[in-house]
């Protein structure tokens, strides 16, 4: 129970990686705010976690929603110790078909949304004497194909934001770290592949798992373990860090 007494928010935690993270934080003792735009899944996750969880619907594109989300943690649990910026969108668009509208939509969620959550969080953590912000990144910030250009650029911007915030708030004992995520075998990935392939998403993932450097793809629980570590006192001297949980995809 490394996080007993702590309060955490995980954006985009109604399913997939975010759901794994919020469950991992709760299992480590934290009270958690589940957040996202899918109300049905969000309420399900919060109910399954139990009394230490609340669901707050929030769209990262909305500054009002982000402010309300951060305030909800203080209203419900009296404090905010951990902010995990996980929400993101991941469209694949050929370069010739990329439009300013698609580009702006990706950055609105993946970059501006993180800023809109961090801005009201930092004063709360300053008053408390410290806290943890953990940004969920991607190998694509370092190495991407052209059809992922906008997503890769948004994650590279998030990595720069991570380092800048970590340096700026050292004296406030607010630790800001990043997790490099590779290829995660989640229900959403299977659904996506079923849509692209017509069927066979699970078989496709099995094949990719066998070809992965460590013999399998990451799971949401792998990423959650890294988040719990970075949020705990075991990582009390770690800030501005890139924790690589990509299973060898990025070395």
Backbone as JSON, one array per atom type, in Angstrom:
{
  "sequence": "XXXXXXXXXXXXXXXXXXXXXXXXXXXXXXXXXXXXXXXXXXXXXXXXXXXXXXXXXXXXXXXXXXXXXXXXXXXXXXXXXXXXXXXXXXXXXXXXXXXXXXXXXXXXXXXXXXXXXXXXXXXXXXXXXXXXXXXXXXXXXXXXXXXXXXXXXXXXXXXXXXXXXXXXXXXXXXXXXXXXXXXXXXXXXXXXXXXXXXXXXXXXXXXXXXXXXXXXXXXXXXXXXXXXXXXXXXXXXXXXXXXXXXXXXXX",
  "N": [[0.84, -1.2, 0.0], [1.71, 1.38, -1.02], [0.81, 3.93, -1.6], [-1.02, 4.79, 0.24], [-3.35, 7.03, 1.6], [-2.92, 8.94, -0.3], [-4.1, 10.97, -3.07], [-5.3, 10.66, -6.32], [-5.62, 11.64, -9.76], [-6.53, 10.33, -12.87], [-6.45, 10.99, -16.17], [-8.46, 10.14, -19.01], [-9.24, 7.51, -18.23], [-11.21, 5.58, -18.47], [-11.04, 3.25, -19.82], [-8.72, 0.82, -21.29], [-5.24, 1.7, -21.25], [-5.37, 3.79, -19.38], [-7.4, 2.9, -17.64], [-6.13, 0.66, -16.57], [-4.07, 1.97, -15.19], [-5.44, 3.56, -13.27], [-6.66, 1.6, -11.76], [-4.38, 0.32, -10.78], [-3.23, 2.34, -9.17], [-5.24, 2.61, -7.24], [-5.14, 0.04, -6.11], [-2.71, 0.25, -4.88], [-3.32, 1.8, -2.76], [-4.22, 4.43, -3.08], [-6.74, 7.02, -3.16], [-8.92, 7.63, -5.88], [-9.67, 9.53, -8.81], [-11.55, 8.73, -11.47], [-11.59, 9.45, -14.9], [-12.93, 10.75, -17.98], [-14.56, 10.78, -21.23], [-16.45, 8.91, -21.7], [-19.19, 8.08, -20.15], [-20.6, 5.8, -19.25], [-18.64, 3.68, -19.18], [-16.83, 4.93, -17.46], [-18.25, 5.2, -15.02], [-18.62, 2.5, -14.52], [-15.96, 1.58, -14.07], [-15.24, 3.09, -11.79], [-17.16, 2.14, -9.94], [-16.45, -0.55, -9.79], [-13.92, -0.38, -8.65], [-14.51, 0.71, -6.17], [-15.22, 2.22, -2.91], [-13.17, 4.14, -2.67], [-13.03, 5.45, -5.05], [-14.07, 7.82, -7.52], [-16.06, 8.97, -10.25], [-15.53, 11.39, -12.74], [-16.76, 13.1, -15.37], [-15.01, 14.42, -18.11], [-13.8, 16.47, -20.7], [-10.86, 16.83, -22.35], [-10.38, 18.87, -24.1], [-11.67, 21.05, -23.16], [-11.2, 23.8, -21.16], [-12.73, 24.51, -18.98], [-13.81, 22.04, -18.18], [-11.44, 20.73, -17.44], [-10.54, 22.28, -15.27], [-12.69, 21.85, -13.53], [-12.45, 19.11, -13.12], [-9.97, 18.89, -11.73], [-10.58, 20.33, -9.41], [-12.51, 18.67, -8.39], [-11.18, 16.55, -7.16], [-10.11, 17.73, -4.85], [-12.47, 18.6, -3.63], [-13.76, 16.14, -3.16], [-11.87, 14.52, -1.78], [-10.15, 16.15, -0.37], [-7.54, 16.82, -1.09], [-4.83, 16.74, -3.54], [-2.55, 14.65, -4.86], [-1.38, 13.26, -6.95], [-1.23, 13.51, -10.39], [-2.06, 12.03, -13.33], [-1.49, 12.32, -16.61], [-2.98, 10.94, -19.04], [-4.89, 10.85, -21.06], [-5.52, 10.8, -24.53], [-5.52, 11.12, -28.15], [-5.25, 9.19, -31.16], [-4.99, 9.28, -34.11], [-4.4, 7.97, -37.4], [-3.2, 9.39, -40.17], [-2.64, 9.89, -43.57], [0.04, 11.9, -44.79], [-0.54, 13.65, -46.9], [-3.23, 13.94, -46.6], [-3.62, 15.17, -44.21], [-5.16, 17.71, -42.29], [-5.47, 21.14, -41.17], [-7.46, 21.16, -39.22], [-7.61, 18.53, -38.21], [-5.0, 18.3, -37.21], [-5.06, 20.35, -35.23], [-7.02, 19.3, -33.53], [-5.77, 16.99, -32.48], [-3.63, 18.15, -31.07], [-5.09, 19.7, -29.3], [-6.18, 17.87, -27.49], [-3.97, 16.19, -26.73], [-1.89, 17.86, -25.96], [-2.64, 20.6, -25.23], [-4.67, 19.91, -23.46], [-3.25, 18.62, -21.4], [-1.74, 20.78, -20.42], [-3.91, 22.34, -19.53], [-4.79, 20.85, -17.4], [-2.54, 20.68, -15.75], [-2.06, 23.34, -15.01], [-4.06, 24.3, -13.04], [-3.48, 22.37, -11.14], [-0.86, 22.59, -10.12], [-0.67, 24.88, -8.26], [-2.19, 23.79, -6.13], [-0.62, 21.59, -5.35], [1.68, 22.96, -4.63], [0.81, 24.31, -2.32], [0.44, 22.14, -0.69], [2.96, 21.2, -0.3], [4.22, 19.61, -2.16], [4.09, 17.08, -4.8], [3.07, 14.84, -7.47], [3.35, 14.67, -10.96], [2.62, 12.82, -13.75], [3.27, 12.08, -16.99], [1.97, 10.4, -19.75], [3.67, 9.07, -22.31], [5.1, 8.24, -25.53], [6.82, 5.96, -27.71], [6.8, 7.04, -30.18], [7.36, 9.71, -30.03], [10.0, 9.86, -30.43], [10.54, 8.36, -32.69], [8.89, 7.96, -35.52], [6.51, 7.04, -38.09], [5.52, 8.73, -41.12], [2.72, 8.95, -41.33], [1.92, 9.17, -38.77], [2.59, 11.67, -37.99], [1.42, 14.05, -36.77], [0.51, 13.07, -34.28], [2.97, 12.13, -33.24], [4.38, 14.54, -33.1], [2.83, 15.85, -31.21], [3.32, 14.31, -28.93], [6.07, 14.67, -28.66], [6.06, 17.36, -28.02], [4.81, 17.15, -25.54], [6.77, 15.77, -24.1], [8.76, 17.74, -23.99], [7.34, 19.62, -22.46], [7.15, 18.18, -20.07], [9.84, 18.05, -19.16], [10.36, 20.79, -18.86], [8.49, 21.65, -16.91], [9.32, 20.01, -14.8], [11.85, 21.04, -14.2], [11.15, 23.65, -13.51], [9.66, 23.47, -11.15], [11.14, 22.28, -9.16], [11.96, 23.28, -6.61], [9.59, 23.33, -5.28], [9.1, 20.76, -4.71], [7.61, 19.3, -6.49], [7.36, 16.67, -8.45], [7.91, 15.81, -11.8], [7.36, 13.58, -14.29], [7.83, 11.29, -17.07], [6.48, 8.61, -18.96], [7.59, 6.39, -21.32], [5.75, 4.76, -23.62], [5.27, 1.75, -25.36], [3.95, -0.58, -27.46], [0.84, -1.43, -26.58], [-1.11, -4.11, -25.54], [-4.3, -3.9, -25.51], [-7.91, -3.9, -24.89], [-8.98, -1.91, -26.57], [-7.07, -1.73, -28.61], [-7.4, -4.22, -29.82], [-10.05, -3.95, -30.76], [-9.64, -1.85, -32.58], [-7.97, -3.09, -34.46], [-9.66, -5.09, -35.34], [-11.55, -3.55, -36.67], [-9.94, -2.5, -38.72], [-9.02, -4.78, -40.0], [-11.24, -6.23, -40.48], [-11.72, -8.62, -39.15], [-10.21, -10.79, -36.7], [-8.51, -9.47, -34.92], [-7.42, -10.25, -32.43], [-5.82, -12.47, -33.1], [-4.01, -11.21, -34.76], [-2.73, -9.52, -32.93], [-1.57, -11.45, -31.3], [0.32, -12.52, -33.04], [1.96, -10.25, -33.41], [2.85, -9.98, -30.82], [4.48, -12.21, -30.45], [6.54, -11.49, -32.11], [7.62, -9.33, -30.84], [10.3, -7.57, -29.11], [10.76, -8.53, -26.43], [9.17, -10.72, -26.46], [6.48, -10.37, -25.98], [3.73, -8.04, -26.07], [3.31, -4.89, -24.31], [1.23, -4.58, -21.36], [-1.67, -2.93, -19.93], [-1.25, -3.14, -17.19], [1.52, -3.25, -16.93], [2.26, -0.62, -17.5], [0.89, 0.66, -15.46], [2.31, -0.25, -13.21], [4.71, 1.15, -13.48], [3.78, 3.77, -13.17], [2.82, 3.71, -10.5], [5.25, 3.27, -9.16], [6.7, 5.69, -9.83], [5.06, 7.54, -8.59], [5.39, 7.0, -5.96], [7.14, 7.07, -2.74], [9.43, 5.64, -3.17], [10.51, 6.64, -5.44], [11.42, 9.13, -4.79], [13.54, 10.82, -5.41], [13.49, 11.26, -8.07], [12.97, 13.06, -10.92], [11.91, 14.76, -13.91], [12.32, 12.6, -15.54], [12.58, 10.04, -18.11], [10.91, 7.24, -18.17], [11.28, 4.22, -19.57], [9.06, 2.07, -20.77], [8.77, 0.19, -22.9], [9.21, -2.36, -23.71], [11.54, -2.88, -25.09], [11.19, -1.8, -27.61], [12.06, 0.78, -28.03], [15.25, 1.63, -27.9]],
  "CA": [[0.0, 0.0, 0.0], [2.68, 2.46, -1.09], [0.17, 5.23, -1.83], [-2.08, 4.99, 1.23], [-3.55, 8.42, 1.97], [-2.72, 9.82, -1.45], [-5.24, 11.18, -3.96], [-4.83, 10.69, -7.71], [-6.49, 11.78, -10.93], [-6.0, 9.77, -14.12], [-7.29, 11.38, -17.31], [-8.63, 9.07, -19.98], [-9.1, 6.26, -17.47], [-12.43, 4.79, -18.54], [-10.71, 1.98, -20.45], [-7.38, 0.73, -21.82], [-4.1, 2.0, -20.4], [-5.81, 4.62, -18.26], [-8.12, 2.05, -16.68], [-5.11, -0.1, -15.86], [-3.35, 2.86, -14.28], [-6.27, 3.98, -12.14], [-6.81, 0.42, -10.91], [-3.1, 0.11, -10.11], [-3.09, 3.34, -8.11], [-6.17, 2.26, -6.17], [-4.62, -1.15, -5.45], [-1.57, 0.68, -4.06], [-3.83, 2.52, -1.6], [-4.66, 5.8, -3.36], [-8.08, 7.37, -3.59], [-8.73, 7.96, -7.28], [-10.7, 10.11, -9.68], [-11.6, 8.18, -12.82], [-12.06, 10.54, -15.74], [-12.99, 10.54, -19.41], [-15.8, 11.26, -21.84], [-17.4, 7.8, -21.75], [-19.81, 8.07, -18.82], [-20.93, 4.43, -18.86], [-17.42, 2.97, -18.79], [-16.24, 5.6, -16.29], [-19.0, 4.81, -13.83], [-18.33, 1.08, -14.28], [-14.62, 1.45, -13.48], [-15.29, 3.63, -10.42], [-17.94, 1.23, -9.11], [-15.68, -1.78, -9.58], [-12.83, -0.08, -7.71], [-15.14, 0.79, -4.85], [-15.46, 3.47, -2.18], [-12.1, 5.13, -2.8], [-13.03, 5.95, -6.43], [-15.16, 8.64, -8.03], [-15.96, 9.27, -11.68], [-15.82, 12.76, -13.15], [-16.69, 13.23, -16.82], [-14.25, 15.6, -18.52], [-13.25, 16.52, -22.05], [-9.59, 17.55, -22.23], [-10.38, 20.06, -24.96], [-12.38, 22.11, -22.46], [-10.52, 24.31, -19.98], [-13.7, 24.45, -17.88], [-13.85, 20.65, -17.72], [-10.18, 20.42, -16.77], [-10.57, 22.94, -13.96], [-13.68, 21.16, -12.69], [-11.87, 17.81, -12.78], [-8.95, 19.05, -10.69], [-11.24, 20.76, -8.19], [-13.28, 17.55, -7.87], [-10.34, 15.77, -6.24], [-10.04, 18.46, -3.59], [-13.8, 18.58, -3.03], [-14.1, 14.78, -2.74], [-10.9, 13.87, -0.9], [-9.43, 17.13, 0.43], [-6.19, 17.11, -1.55], [-4.47, 16.12, -4.81], [-1.14, 14.3, -4.78], [-0.89, 12.61, -8.17], [-1.97, 13.76, -11.64], [-1.55, 11.24, -14.45], [-2.04, 12.81, -17.87], [-2.99, 9.79, -19.94], [-5.84, 11.01, -22.17], [-4.92, 11.16, -25.81], [-6.12, 10.56, -29.35], [-4.17, 8.56, -31.91], [-5.4, 9.03, -35.48], [-3.39, 7.73, -38.42], [-3.66, 10.14, -41.34], [-1.58, 10.14, -44.55], [0.5, 13.29, -44.74], [-1.24, 14.45, -47.9], [-4.62, 14.13, -46.17], [-3.68, 15.91, -42.94], [-5.74, 19.05, -42.37], [-5.26, 21.92, -39.94], [-8.47, 20.81, -38.22], [-7.17, 17.28, -37.57], [-3.81, 18.66, -36.43], [-5.46, 21.1, -34.04], [-7.76, 18.4, -32.64], [-4.78, 16.16, -31.8], [-2.9, 18.98, -30.1], [-6.03, 20.16, -28.28], [-6.31, 16.82, -26.48], [-2.71, 15.59, -26.28], [-0.95, 18.86, -25.42], [-3.33, 21.65, -24.5], [-5.39, 19.29, -22.35], [-2.3, 18.42, -20.3], [-1.5, 22.12, -19.86], [-5.11, 22.8, -18.82], [-4.87, 20.11, -16.13], [-1.39, 21.01, -14.9], [-2.1, 24.72, -14.52], [-4.72, 24.4, -11.74], [-2.96, 21.38, -10.2], [0.41, 22.98, -9.5], [-0.86, 25.64, -7.01], [-2.65, 22.89, -5.08], [0.54, 20.83, -4.9], [2.57, 23.9, -3.93], [0.29, 24.54, -0.96], [0.58, 20.88, 0.08], [4.37, 20.9, -0.1], [4.74, 18.7, -3.16], [3.16, 16.21, -5.52], [3.6, 14.12, -8.63], [2.69, 14.73, -12.25], [3.18, 11.78, -14.6], [2.75, 12.2, -18.34], [2.08, 9.16, -20.51], [4.21, 9.4, -23.61], [5.11, 7.23, -26.58], [8.05, 5.82, -28.49], [6.68, 7.82, -31.41], [7.97, 11.03, -29.84], [11.4, 9.73, -30.86], [10.71, 7.62, -33.94], [7.53, 7.73, -36.03], [6.26, 7.09, -39.52], [4.95, 10.01, -41.53], [1.28, 8.99, -41.11], [1.73, 9.49, -37.35], [3.33, 12.91, -37.76], [0.78, 14.96, -35.81], [0.56, 12.43, -32.97], [4.36, 12.14, -32.79], [4.73, 15.91, -32.74], [2.15, 16.19, -29.96], [4.02, 13.64, -27.83], [7.35, 15.36, -28.49], [5.75, 18.59, -27.27], [4.53, 16.75, -24.16], [8.05, 15.47, -23.48], [9.37, 19.02, -23.67], [6.59, 20.18, -21.34], [7.53, 17.42, -18.88], [11.16, 18.5, -18.7], [10.3, 22.19, -18.45], [7.79, 21.71, -15.62], [10.16, 19.37, -13.77], [12.9, 22.0, -13.82], [10.57, 24.87, -12.95], [9.03, 23.27, -9.84], [12.01, 21.51, -8.27], [11.97, 23.82, -5.25], [8.29, 23.06, -4.67], [9.01, 19.31, -4.53], [6.65, 18.72, -7.43], [8.12, 15.84, -9.39], [7.21, 15.67, -13.08], [8.04, 12.53, -15.03], [7.24, 10.82, -18.32], [6.64, 7.19, -19.25], [7.59, 6.04, -22.74], [4.91, 3.58, -23.83], [5.43, 1.13, -26.68], [2.74, -1.13, -28.05], [0.1, -2.02, -25.47], [-2.19, -5.01, -25.92], [-5.49, -3.51, -24.75], [-9.14, -4.16, -25.64], [-9.13, -0.91, -27.62], [-6.21, -2.1, -29.73], [-8.05, -5.35, -30.5], [-11.19, -3.39, -31.49], [-9.12, -1.09, -33.71], [-7.49, -4.02, -35.48], [-10.84, -5.74, -35.91], [-12.12, -2.6, -37.63], [-9.05, -2.36, -39.87], [-8.84, -6.06, -40.68], [-12.53, -6.89, -40.63], [-11.8, -9.59, -38.06], [-8.89, -11.36, -36.42], [-7.66, -8.56, -34.16], [-6.69, -10.98, -31.38], [-4.78, -13.26, -33.75], [-3.01, -10.25, -35.24], [-1.95, -9.1, -31.77], [-0.75, -12.59, -30.88], [1.45, -12.58, -33.96], [2.85, -9.13, -33.09], [3.44, -10.25, -29.51], [5.59, -13.15, -30.62], [7.63, -10.79, -32.8], [8.1, -8.23, -30.0], [11.65, -7.84, -28.61], [10.74, -9.34, -25.21], [8.28, -11.85, -26.63], [5.08, -10.02, -25.77], [3.45, -6.61, -26.01], [3.02, -4.4, -22.95], [-0.15, -4.6, -20.89], [-1.96, -1.77, -19.08], [-0.68, -3.35, -15.85], [2.94, -2.88, -17.0], [2.34, 0.84, -17.41], [0.44, 1.02, -14.11], [3.4, -0.49, -12.26], [5.63, 2.27, -13.59], [3.14, 4.95, -12.57], [2.83, 3.55, -9.04], [6.62, 3.51, -8.72], [7.06, 7.11, -9.93], [4.24, 8.31, -7.66], [5.67, 6.58, -4.59], [8.36, 7.58, -2.12], [10.58, 4.93, -3.73], [11.05, 7.48, -6.52], [11.41, 10.49, -4.23], [14.63, 11.64, -5.95], [13.4, 11.15, -9.52], [12.12, 14.05, -11.61], [12.4, 15.0, -15.27], [12.78, 11.28, -16.01], [11.88, 9.25, -19.1], [10.89, 5.83, -17.79], [11.01, 3.53, -20.81], [8.35, 0.8, -20.61], [8.38, -0.13, -24.28], [9.54, -3.74, -24.02], [12.66, -2.95, -26.02], [10.91, -1.17, -28.89], [12.88, 1.98, -28.13], [16.53, 1.55, -27.19]],
  "C": [[0.88, 1.25, 0.0], [2.04, 3.84, -1.15], [-0.99, 5.48, -0.89], [-2.15, 6.46, 1.62], [-3.36, 9.41, 0.84], [-3.98, 9.89, -2.3], [-4.72, 11.37, -5.38], [-5.96, 10.95, -8.69], [-5.79, 11.12, -12.1], [-6.94, 10.18, -15.25], [-7.36, 10.22, -18.3], [-8.56, 7.69, -19.35], [-10.37, 5.42, -17.47], [-12.2, 3.44, -19.2], [-9.22, 1.96, -20.8], [-6.28, 1.01, -20.81], [-4.53, 2.79, -19.17], [-6.56, 3.83, -17.21], [-7.13, 1.21, -15.89], [-4.37, 0.73, -14.83], [-4.19, 3.19, -13.06], [-6.52, 2.81, -11.2], [-5.52, 0.14, -10.14], [-2.88, 1.07, -8.97], [-4.0, 3.02, -6.93], [-5.67, 1.04, -5.4], [-3.44, -0.82, -4.55], [-2.01, 1.57, -2.9], [-4.37, 3.91, -1.85], [-6.17, 5.88, -3.53], [-7.96, 7.95, -4.99], [-9.96, 8.63, -7.89], [-10.54, 9.48, -11.05], [-12.18, 9.26, -13.73], [-12.02, 10.15, -17.22], [-14.32, 11.04, -19.95], [-16.85, 10.16, -21.94], [-17.99, 7.58, -20.36], [-20.09, 6.64, -18.36], [-19.71, 3.66, -18.39], [-16.79, 3.6, -17.55], [-16.93, 5.22, -15.0], [-18.74, 3.35, -13.48], [-16.98, 0.91, -13.57], [-14.63, 1.93, -12.04], [-16.04, 2.7, -9.48], [-17.17, -0.04, -8.8], [-14.51, -1.56, -8.63], [-13.38, 0.03, -6.3], [-15.11, 2.17, -4.24], [-14.4, 4.52, -2.34], [-12.04, 5.74, -4.2], [-14.26, 6.79, -6.72], [-14.96, 8.83, -9.52], [-16.34, 10.71, -11.94], [-15.67, 12.83, -14.67], [-15.95, 14.51, -17.19], [-13.7, 15.41, -19.92], [-12.0, 17.39, -22.0], [-9.5, 18.78, -23.12], [-10.97, 21.27, -24.25], [-11.62, 22.54, -21.21], [-11.45, 24.26, -18.76], [-13.77, 23.04, -17.31], [-12.59, 20.29, -16.94], [-10.13, 21.05, -15.38], [-11.54, 22.23, -13.01], [-13.16, 19.79, -12.24], [-10.87, 17.94, -11.64], [-9.6, 19.44, -9.36], [-12.02, 19.61, -7.55], [-12.47, 16.71, -6.9], [-10.27, 16.42, -4.88], [-11.39, 18.43, -2.88], [-14.13, 17.2, -2.45], [-13.19, 14.26, -1.64], [-10.01, 14.84, -0.12], [-8.04, 17.48, -0.04], [-6.0, 16.5, -2.95], [-2.96, 15.91, -4.81], [-0.55, 13.83, -6.1], [-1.81, 12.98, -9.33], [-1.3, 12.94, -12.74], [-2.26, 11.71, -15.72], [-1.91, 11.7, -18.92], [-3.88, 10.01, -21.16], [-5.12, 11.43, -23.44], [-5.69, 10.55, -26.96], [-5.0, 10.22, -30.32], [-4.61, 8.27, -33.35], [-4.2, 8.78, -36.39], [-3.89, 8.36, -39.72], [-2.5, 10.3, -42.32], [-1.23, 11.62, -44.6], [-0.28, 14.17, -45.72], [-2.68, 14.76, -47.49], [-4.74, 14.89, -44.85], [-4.23, 17.31, -43.17], [-5.41, 19.82, -41.1], [-6.24, 21.55, -38.84], [-8.08, 19.53, -37.48], [-5.96, 17.55, -36.69], [-4.19, 19.35, -35.13], [-6.21, 20.23, -33.04], [-6.8, 17.53, -31.83], [-4.06, 16.96, -30.73], [-3.81, 19.48, -28.99], [-6.15, 19.15, -27.15], [-4.96, 16.46, -25.88], [-1.75, 16.58, -25.64], [-1.68, 19.92, -24.6], [-4.1, 21.1, -23.31], [-4.49, 19.05, -21.15], [-1.99, 19.75, -19.63], [-2.68, 22.57, -19.02], [-5.34, 22.04, -17.52], [-3.73, 20.49, -15.19], [-1.52, 22.4, -14.27], [-2.86, 24.87, -13.2], [-4.18, 23.41, -10.7], [-1.75, 21.89, -9.43], [0.21, 23.87, -8.26], [-1.35, 24.79, -5.85], [-1.48, 22.12, -4.5], [1.54, 21.72, -4.18], [2.11, 24.12, -2.5], [0.47, 23.31, -0.08], [2.03, 20.54, 0.38], [4.93, 19.88, -1.05], [3.67, 17.87, -3.82], [3.84, 15.59, -6.72], [2.72, 14.32, -9.85], [3.39, 13.72, -13.15], [2.49, 11.85, -15.95], [3.0, 10.91, -19.12], [2.47, 9.5, -21.94], [4.18, 8.23, -24.58], [6.49, 7.15, -27.21], [8.02, 6.71, -29.72], [7.16, 9.26, -31.25], [9.4, 11.03, -30.34], [11.54, 9.16, -32.26], [9.34, 7.26, -34.49], [7.51, 7.72, -37.54], [5.48, 8.36, -39.85], [3.45, 10.08, -41.26], [0.93, 9.26, -39.65], [2.33, 10.85, -36.99], [2.71, 13.78, -36.67], [0.81, 14.37, -34.41], [1.98, 12.47, -32.41], [4.77, 13.53, -32.34], [4.07, 16.32, -31.43], [2.85, 15.55, -28.77], [5.41, 14.24, -27.61], [7.15, 16.67, -27.73], [5.49, 18.27, -25.8], [5.82, 16.4, -23.43], [8.78, 16.75, -23.1], [8.68, 19.7, -22.49], [6.97, 19.49, -20.03], [8.84, 17.93, -18.31], [11.12, 19.93, -18.17], [9.61, 22.35, -17.1], [8.64, 21.1, -14.51], [11.23, 20.34, -13.28], [12.31, 23.19, -13.07], [10.1, 24.69, -11.51], [9.82, 22.36, -8.92], [11.9, 21.98, -6.83], [10.65, 23.59, -4.52], [8.07, 21.57, -4.39], [7.86, 18.69, -5.33], [7.47, 17.98, -8.48], [7.27, 15.61, -10.65], [8.0, 14.67, -13.93], [7.2, 12.06, -16.22], [7.44, 9.32, -18.43], [6.55, 6.97, -20.76], [6.85, 4.72, -22.9], [5.14, 3.07, -25.24], [4.1, 0.7, -27.24], [2.0, -1.9, -26.97], [-1.05, -2.87, -26.0], [-3.4, -4.73, -25.04], [-6.73, -3.86, -25.55], [-9.36, -3.17, -26.78], [-8.29, -1.22, -28.84], [-6.82, -3.25, -30.53], [-9.24, -4.85, -31.33], [-10.72, -2.65, -32.74], [-8.69, -2.04, -34.82], [-8.64, -4.8, -36.11], [-11.5, -4.85, -36.96], [-11.27, -2.53, -38.89], [-8.99, -3.65, -40.7], [-10.16, -6.75, -41.0], [-12.77, -7.9, -39.53], [-10.37, -10.02, -37.76], [-7.96, -10.46, -35.63], [-6.83, -9.28, -33.1], [-5.56, -11.82, -31.98], [-3.66, -12.37, -34.25], [-2.12, -9.8, -34.09], [-1.06, -10.23, -31.26], [0.5, -12.69, -31.75], [2.46, -11.47, -33.65], [3.54, -9.35, -31.74], [4.65, -11.18, -29.65], [6.79, -12.5, -31.28], [8.23, -9.66, -31.96], [9.46, -8.58, -29.39], [11.69, -8.72, -27.36], [9.69, -10.46, -25.28], [6.83, -11.6, -26.34], [4.95, -8.51, -25.83], [3.24, -6.19, -24.55], [1.53, -4.58, -22.64], [-0.41, -3.3, -20.13], [-1.35, -1.91, -17.69], [0.81, -3.03, -15.82], [3.09, -1.37, -16.82], [1.92, 1.3, -16.02], [1.54, 0.83, -13.09], [4.42, 0.64, -12.29], [5.07, 3.54, -12.96], [3.18, 4.87, -11.05], [4.23, 3.8, -8.5], [6.96, 5.0, -8.72], [6.28, 7.96, -8.93], [4.59, 8.04, -6.2], [6.94, 7.23, -4.05], [9.6, 6.82, -2.57], [11.26, 5.74, -4.83], [11.22, 8.92, -6.07], [12.51, 11.4, -4.77], [14.64, 11.6, -7.47], [12.45, 12.21, -10.05], [12.75, 14.36, -12.96], [12.85, 13.74, -15.97], [11.93, 10.78, -17.17], [11.98, 7.8, -18.69], [10.4, 5.03, -19.01], [10.37, 2.17, -20.53], [7.84, 0.39, -21.98], [8.74, -1.55, -24.66], [10.66, -3.89, -25.04], [12.39, -2.33, -27.38], [11.75, 0.08, -29.1], [14.12, 1.81, -27.26], [17.51, 2.45, -27.94]]
}
